[in-house]
Structure formats: structure tokens, C-alpha cells
């Protein structure tokens, strides 16, 4: 009896594997959204209004020098700044922030079920934007050469989409199970 009581007390202080995994997932999603917001508020807004190189550029702006170095080595089309990419980046910089904040709120408050519709609408729009972006990148005259580095920068967006869809799906399935 004492051993059983002791084991129960010890297990109360230790989170279960599913709780730990849920917390880890929440942290990963939140960190990704903060990263995306940082990119929206710095590099993307700068790119929207000013070229990265040449006249009118300011490589001393936050994260711009790093973006130039990465683009020279791995994504020359980004440096070429075609009109479609500049417009797409402006849309991302000024509208996707709201979606990233919404995901951050859903993750922080476990409001996946409550925010399911706007989250899925945003993720659908983001998926379309990413697929269009990659189609244009890989069919351009200067497709990315180093795919590991390229998807190292682009992969977090794909990962986040999958994680959000997973979280919304799980929360809706849990709600159905509780009703049944």
C-alpha cells in the first residue's frame, strides 16, 4: 500500500509523455510563429519597399546583410526581385502577420477548436502562396541550386502548416469524441 501511494505521488509530479509532447508541440509552433513574424517585420517589409542590393539599398538594416549572403549563395531569384515576388512578399509582410498572431494565440491558449475556421482559412491561403512561390522559383531561369539550404529556410513554413493542420484536426476529433 505504501509503495502504491508513493508511486501515485511521484507520478503526480511528472508530466505524462502525451502532456510533454503536447507542450513541446506548443512551444515549437509558438517559436515558428515568432520567427515568421520577425521575418515579416524585418526582411519582408524591407524587400517590399527597397531592393536588397544596388541603389537605394541599405545592407545595414536588420537581417538584410544575412539575407543577401544567403540569397547570393542559394536563391538568386530573390535578389533579382521580379515584380511578382515583390508583390507576393508585400502581401506576406502585411497580411500574413495576422495569421501568425492567430496561430500564436491558438497555441498559447489551446484554442484550436474555437479558432479552427479562421486557422484553416489562413493555412489554406498560406499553402497556396507557398506552392505558387515554389512553382515560380523552380521554373525560373535561376532555380535554387542548394536544396538543403533552400528548404532549410523554407521548410519551417511547410512544417508549421502541417503542425497547425494536425492540431486543429486533433482538437476537432477530441471535441467529437467528448460529444459522443
C-alpha positions in Angstrom: 0.0 0.0 0.0 2.7 2.5 0.9 4.5 1.6 -2.4 1.4 2.3 -4.4 0.8 5.6 -2.6 4.4 6.6 -3.2 4.1 5.7 -6.9 1.0 7.8 -7.3 2.6 10.8 -5.6 5.7 10.6 -7.7 3.6 10.2 -10.9 1.6 13.4 -10.0 4.8 15.4 -10.1 5.8 14.1 -13.5 4.0 15.0 -16.7 2.9 12.2 -18.9 4.5 11.6 -22.2 1.5 13.0 -24.0 1.5 16.1 -21.9 5.2 16.6 -22.5 4.7 16.0 -26.2 1.8 18.5 -26.3 3.9 21.1 -24.5 6.8 20.5 -26.9 4.5 20.9 -29.9 3.0 24.1 -28.5 6.5 25.5 -28.0 7.6 24.6 -31.5 4.5 26.1 -33.0 4.9 29.3 -31.0 8.7 29.7 -31.8 7.9 29.2 -35.5 5.2 31.9 -35.5 7.6 34.3 -33.7 10.2 33.5 -36.4 7.7 34.2 -39.2 6.6 37.5 -37.5 10.3 38.5 -37.2 10.8 37.9 -41.0 7.5 39.7 -41.8 8.5 42.8 -39.8 12.1 42.9 -41.0 13.3 41.3 -44.2 9.9 41.0 -46.0 8.9 44.6 -45.3 12.3 45.9 -46.3 12.2 43.8 -49.5 8.7 45.1 -50.3 9.9 48.7 -50.4 13.6 48.6 -51.2 16.0 46.5 -53.3 18.4 44.3 -51.3 21.4 45.4 -53.4 22.3 48.3 -55.6 21.0 51.9 -55.5 18.5 52.6 -52.6 19.6 49.5 -50.7 20.7 49.5 -47.1 22.6 46.3 -46.1 22.9 47.6 -42.5 19.1 47.1 -41.9 18.3 44.3 -39.5 18.9 40.8 -41.1 19.3 42.3 -44.6 23.1 41.5 -44.9 22.4 37.9 -43.9 19.5 37.7 -46.4 21.8 39.0 -49.2 24.5 36.5 -48.3 22.0 33.6 -48.2 20.3 34.7 -51.5 23.6 35.1 -53.3 24.6 31.5 -52.4 21.2 29.8 -52.5 18.4 31.9 -54.0 19.5 34.3 -56.8 15.9 34.8 -57.9 15.1 36.5 -54.6 17.9 39.0 -55.3 16.7 39.6 -58.8 13.4 40.8 -57.3 10.9 40.2 -60.1 7.7 42.1 -59.7 5.6 39.0 -58.8 8.0 38.2 -56.0 8.0 41.7 -54.6 4.2 41.8 -54.7 3.9 38.3 -53.1 6.4 39.4 -50.4 4.4 42.6 -49.7 1.3 40.6 -49.3 3.1 38.2 -46.9 4.7 41.1 -45.0 1.5 43.0 -44.4 -1.3 40.4 -44.3 0.2 37.1 -43.1 1.2 38.7 -39.7 -2.4 38.5 -38.6 -2.5 34.7 -39.4 0.8 34.1 -37.5 -0.6 36.0 -34.5 -3.8 34.0 -34.7 -1.8 30.7 -34.6 0.3 32.0 -31.8 -2.9 32.8 -29.8 -4.4 29.4 -30.6 -1.2 27.6 -29.5 -0.8 29.7 -26.3 -4.4 29.3 -25.2 -5.1 25.9 -26.7 -7.9 27.5 -28.7 -7.5 25.2 -31.7 -11.2 24.2 -31.9 -12.5 27.7 -31.2 -10.3 29.2 -34.0 -10.5 26.2 -36.3 -12.2 28.0 -39.2 -10.0 31.1 -39.4 -6.9 29.0 -38.8 -7.8 26.6 -41.6 -8.6 29.5 -44.0 -5.3 31.1 -43.2 -3.4 27.9 -43.6 -5.1 27.3 -46.9 -4.1 30.7 -48.2 -0.5 30.2 -46.9 -0.3 26.8 -48.6 -1.5 28.3 -51.9 1.1 31.1 -51.6 3.9 28.7 -50.8 3.0 26.4 -53.7 2.9 29.3 -56.1 6.2 30.6 -54.7 7.9 27.3 -55.2 6.4 26.8 -58.6 7.8 30.1 -59.7 11.2 29.5 -58.0 11.8 26.1 -59.6 10.5 27.0 -63.1 12.5 30.3 -63.2 15.8 30.8 -65.1 17.6 30.7 -61.8 16.1 27.9 -59.7 17.7 27.2 -56.3 20.8 25.1 -56.6 21.4 24.1 -53.0 18.1 22.5 -52.0 19.2 21.6 -48.4 19.9 25.3 -47.7 16.9 26.5 -49.6 14.5 24.2 -47.8 16.3 24.9 -44.5 14.9 28.4 -44.9 11.6 27.4 -46.5 11.0 24.2 -44.6 9.8 25.8 -41.4 6.8 27.3 -43.2 5.8 23.8 -44.5 6.4 22.3 -41.0 4.2 24.9 -39.4 1.4 24.3 -41.9 1.5 20.6 -41.1 1.6 21.2 -37.3 -1.4 23.6 -37.4 -3.5 21.2 -39.5 -2.6 18.4 -37.1 -3.5 20.5 -34.0 -6.8 21.6 -35.5 -7.7 18.1 -36.6 -6.9 16.6 -33.2 -8.9 19.3 -31.3 -11.9 18.8 -33.6 -11.6 15.0 -33.2 -11.4 15.4 -29.4 -14.5 17.5 -29.4 -16.4 14.9 -31.4 -15.3 12.2 -29.0 -16.4 14.2 -26.0 -19.8 14.7 -27.6 -20.3 11.1 -28.5 
